[in-house]
Amino acid sequence: MSRRLTIRVSRHSLSFSSANADGNSGEVTFEPYTVKSGMSMPANLREAFKTASLPGMGFNRALAMVDSPVLMVPLDLFKADDAEQFYRRSFTQSEPDRVAYNVLPELSAVAVFTINKDLKLVIDDHFADVVVNCAMTPVWKYLHQRSFIGSRGKLYGYFHDRKLELFSFNQRRFKFCNTFDAANAHDALYFILNVWKQLALSPEHDELHIVGDIPEQDWLVPELKRFLQRAYTINPTGDFNRAPATLIKGMPYDLMAYYVKGR
């Protein structure tokens, strides 16, 4: 089977990546693209296809990993025909987009999200086989598995793209899942402690695990430990046993989880 090009798209960033050809070494090629602020993301992607190295390597298959607002729906209540209507009522953004979804059977949930319509057309024009995934899917799946280690309650925080994703699990379900704008550490501290209180987690017994592009980490982590006895940062290199993807500078944690643990 031919290799697949992964295109990761968020509100502020764009990158390309692919597992190397042999498929066994675990090595990944990663190419970030500098987004031009005066251009739309579809226009940036068109330009990137002309100038970036990876897209010009003859890929026929693409995976679009999209960072966009997510509506989490319980699996037993989900109907594909209703997904768009539910999403439009929850998120009233005016930009043109297409509704997509990822089924998360391990968590009895479906993640409903969107991809910009023009962006999808640009990708479809370049590849015969296109799959669209929520960028958070590999993170949720991996950290859900990780949550079964030990008996303590756990809250997870993933910092990326100037946002903070906070989520917690209760066996095979989400206990909490939400996204906050958190470009600075003071806002992040407030959101984490507020959610911790909302979930009635114990400051002495339960655990907080944060990962990603943590703002003002040297300030935030000690502040968290003032309030929470068991506050930890996840080191992807150690956690993923020094997998090659974790050694690539600038690679987001969701891409690491995808390449190391799979979708």
N, C-alpha and C positions, 0 to 999 in steps of 0.2 A: 504494500500500500504506500502511496506517495506521501511525503511529509506534508504537514499542515502548518501554515503560517498563522501565528497568533497575533492579533491586532488588539491591543488594549487601549480603550478609549475612555477618558473621563472628561469632566467639564474643562479641565485645565491642561491635560497631558495626553500624549499619544506615543505609543511605542510598538515595536515589532519584535517578535522572538520566535524561535523554533528550536526544537530538539535536534541535535546533530544527526547526520545521516545514518550512522551505524545503529542508532536506536538502543545500544546496550551500555554505552559509557555514562549515560546520564548527563552529558554535557549539553549546554544550552547556549545558543547565540542570542544576544539581547542588543537591540538597537533603539535607544530613545530618539524621539524626533522633537526638535525645538519648535513648539507651536507659536505661530505668528498671531499676536493678539488682535490685529486688525482684520483677520480673516475668520470666517466660520470654520467649524471643525470639519465639515465635508470638504471645504476648499483646501484646508490644511492637508487633509488626507490625499486629495488629488495631487497636490504638490509633492507630498511625501512619496507617492508612487513613482514620481518622475526622478526624485533625487536620492532617496534612501537606498541603501544597498540590499537589504534583505528582500523587499518586495520585488526586486528585479531578478530573483534567482529561480524563476520559473515555477513557482508554486501554483497548483491547480485547486488546492483546498485551503480554506481559511476558517479560523475560529475568531469571532469577535467577542472579546471579553469587555462588557459594557458596565461602567460605573454610573448608574442612574438611580433615582429613588425607587425603593422596593415596597411593594404591598405583599405582606405575608398572609397567605390564606390557608386555613386548616385543610389538610388533604381530603378529609371526608366531606367537606363542604364545597370543594372546588369543582367547577364546571367550566371547561374550556370556552364554551360559547358565551359565558358571562364574564370572562376575565377582563375584556376591554371595558365593559360598562362599569365594573367594580373599580378598575384602576382610574378611569376618568373621573369618577365621583370622589375618589380619594386624593388625586393629584390633578389640579386644574391648570397645569402649565400650558402655555399657548403655543409652544414650539411644535412643529410637525414631528410626529413620532409614530412608531409602530409598537404595539404591545407584544411582548414575548413572555415566556415563563420557563422556569426550571422546576421540575418535580424533585422534591427532597424526601424520598420514602423513609430514610433513616430517621427523619425528624417529623414525619407525618404532616408535612407542610409543602406548599407550593410558593415559590418566589416569583411574583409577577413584576415585571420591570419594562422599560422601553428602550428602544434604539431610535435615534434620529432617522427619519424617513430618507432624507437625502444622503445621509451617511451610509445607510444600508444599500441604496442604489449604487453608490460609488464602489462599495465592496463587491456587490453582485456583478458589476461590470467587469471586474478583474478576475473573478474566481468562479469556477463551475460548481463548486461544492462549498456552501457557507453554513456554518453553525453559529448561533448566537447564544451566549451564556451571560449570566449575571456574574460580575467580577468577584462577588463575595462568596459564590457557591463553594469553591474549594476550601475557603477559610472556615466557613460554617461546618462543612463535613469533617475536616481534620480536627478542629478544636472540639467538636462534639465527641469524637472518639477519645480525644485527650481528657475530656471532662470525667470519664469513668475511672481515672486514676485516683485512688483515695476516696474517702467518704465525705470530704468537706464540700460545702456549697462553693460554686465558682462563678465569678463574673469576668467576662473577657472584654477587652477593649482593643480595637484595631484602628490605629491612626493612619490615614492616607488621604491624599488629595484635599488637605485642609479640613478634613472631617474626622469624626470619631464614631466608629461603629461600636455600640455596646450591646452585648447579648449574653444570655445565660440559658442553661438547659435544665430540663427536669426529665430525666430518663430519655424517652424517645420524642420529646417535644421541646419547642422553645418555651422557656419561662418568661423571657423578655427579649425583644429585638427592636432597636431603634437607632437612628442616625442623628448626629448633632454637628452643627458647624462649630469647629473647635480649632481655629487657627492659632490660638494662644493657650498657654498652659493654665492660666487662671480660669478660663472658661472650662477647660477640660477637667480640672479639679472639681469644679462645682457640679458638672454633669455626672461625673463618676460617683461622687459622694451622695448626690441626690438619688441616683438610681439604686445605689447600695442600700440607702434607707428605704426606698420604695419596695425593694425586694425583701426587706427585713433580714438582711444578712448580718452575721455576727462579726463585729470588728476584731474579736479575739480568735475566732475559730475558722471562719470562712476565708476564701482566697480571691485575690484580684490578680489577673494576669493581663499585662498590656504588651503590645507589639507594634512594630511599624515605625513610621516617621514621627516619633514622639517629640512634641514641641518642648523646648527648654527642659530637656530630660534631667539635667543636673539639678534643676529646681523642683520639677514636678514629682519625681520619684521620692525624694526625702519628704516632701509635703504629704504625699499619699501615706507614707509609712508613719507619719505622726498620728494619723487617724485609723489606719488599718494595719494590724499586726503582721498580716501575711500578704503583702503587696509585692509582686514579682514582675520583672520584665522577661519576656521570652527572647532568647537568643536563637534565631533561626539556624545558624551554623551548627550550634551544639544540638539543638532539638532535632534537626534533620541529619545528624551524623555527618556533617561536613559535605553534604551533597553539593555538586558543582554549582547548581543554580543559586545556592545561598552565598556563594563567594563573588557573585557579580555585583559590582557597585551600582547602586541606583535601582536595582530590580525590586519592584513592590512585593510585599509578603504574599499577596494573593497569587501572583505568578509563581513564586517559589513553591507554594502549596500545590499549585496545579501541576508543575513539572515533577515535583518529588512524590506527591501522593496521588496525583490524578484528579480528574474532575469529580 
